[in-house]
Amino acid sequence: MVKDAEAHADEDRRFHELVEVRNRADALIHSTRTTVADFADRLDAAAKERIESLIAELEEAMKGNDAKAIAARTETLGAETGKLFETARSTAATGSAGPKGGAGDEDVVDAEFEDVSDDRKRD
């Protein structure tokens, strides 16, 4: 049994590596789709198309057993989405997209509060 396990150790290692790579890819796909939905109003159609294209390429690679191909496409998608979403976040932070000049801020309440829960425990 030990010799059999040693003989299959490399095969087992490759299988576990493939599983880990697929799990990372699947998690990235899920988080990317969620983030695209969150930033939908800040992304142009071309950017969304590019992301969907990269996701499709990654999903296609995941159908195979080439861990290196899956990892490479995962890295490409991660890098592309990172740049894209950083641009979307900075656009939102500078006010270039969305409401300007306080428009839409009517629901925002600026308030101060004091947490008294600790004071009540001492009494």
C-alpha positions in Angstrom: 0.0 0.0 0.0 2.8 2.4 0.8 4.5 1.7 -2.6 1.1 2.3 -4.3 0.7 5.6 -2.4 4.2 6.7 -3.4 3.6 5.8 -7.0 0.4 7.9 -7.1 1.8 10.8 -5.0 2.6 13.0 -8.0 -0.8 12.3 -9.6 -2.5 13.2 -6.3 -0.5 16.4 -6.0 -1.4 17.5 -9.5 -5.1 16.7 -8.8 -5.1 18.8 -5.6 -3.3 21.6 -7.5 -6.0 21.5 -10.2 -8.8 21.6 -7.6 -7.2 24.6 -5.9 -6.7 26.4 -9.1 -10.3 25.8 -10.2 -11.6 26.9 -6.8 -9.7 30.2 -7.0 -10.9 30.7 -10.5 -14.5 30.0 -9.5 -14.3 32.4 -6.6 -12.8 35.1 -8.8 -15.6 34.7 -11.4 -18.2 35.0 -8.7 -16.7 38.0 -7.1 -16.1 39.7 -10.4 -19.7 39.2 -11.5 -20.9 40.6 -8.1 -18.6 43.6 -8.5 -19.7 44.2 -12.1 -23.3 44.3 -10.9 -22.3 46.7 -8.0 -20.5 49.0 -10.4 -22.8 48.6 -13.4 -23.6 52.3 -13.5 -19.9 53.3 -13.6 -18.7 50.8 -16.2 -19.1 51.4 -19.9 -20.4 48.6 -22.3 -17.0 47.9 -23.7 -15.5 47.3 -20.2 -18.4 45.0 -19.3 -17.9 43.1 -22.6 -14.2 42.7 -21.9 -14.8 41.3 -18.5 -17.5 38.9 -19.7 -15.1 37.8 -22.5 -12.4 37.1 -20.0 -14.8 35.2 -17.7 -16.0 33.1 -20.7 -12.3 32.2 -21.5 -11.7 31.3 -17.9 -14.8 29.1 -17.7 -13.7 27.4 -20.9 -10.3 26.7 -19.5 -11.9 25.3 -16.3 -13.5 22.6 -18.4 -10.1 21.1 -19.1 -7.4 19.7 -16.8 -4.6 22.2 -17.6 -3.9 23.9 -14.2 -1.4 26.3 -15.8 -3.9 27.5 -18.4 -6.6 28.0 -15.7 -4.1 29.9 -13.5 -3.0 32.1 -16.4 -6.5 33.1 -17.3 -7.4 33.6 -13.6 -4.4 36.0 -13.3 -5.4 37.8 -16.5 -9.0 38.3 -15.3 -7.9 39.4 -11.8 -5.5 42.0 -13.2 -8.0 43.3 -15.7 -10.8 43.6 -13.2 -8.5 45.1 -10.6 -7.5 48.0 -12.9 -11.1 48.4 -14.1 -12.7 48.6 -10.7 -9.9 50.8 -9.3 -10.8 53.2 -12.1 -14.5 53.0 -11.3 -13.8 53.5 -7.6 -11.7 56.6 -8.2 -14.2 58.0 -10.6 -16.9 57.6 -7.9 -14.6 59.2 -5.3 -13.9 62.2 -7.4 -17.5 62.6 -8.3 -17.1 62.2 -12.0 -19.9 59.7 -12.1 -23.2 59.8 -10.3 -24.7 62.8 -8.5 -22.8 66.0 -8.5 -22.8 69.0 -6.2 -24.7 67.3 -3.4 -27.6 66.2 -5.7 -29.0 63.0 -4.3 -27.7 63.6 -0.8 -31.1 64.5 0.6 -31.3 61.1 2.4 -27.9 61.5 4.1 -28.1 62.4 7.8 -25.0 63.8 9.5 -25.3 62.9 13.2 -23.3 62.2 16.3 -24.0 59.5 18.8 -22.7 58.3 22.1 -22.6 54.6 22.9 -23.9 54.3 26.4 -24.2 50.5 26.5 -21.0 50.1 28.7 -22.3 52.8 31.2 -25.5 50.9 31.8 -23.6 47.7 32.6 -21.7 49.4 35.4 -24.9 50.5 37.2 
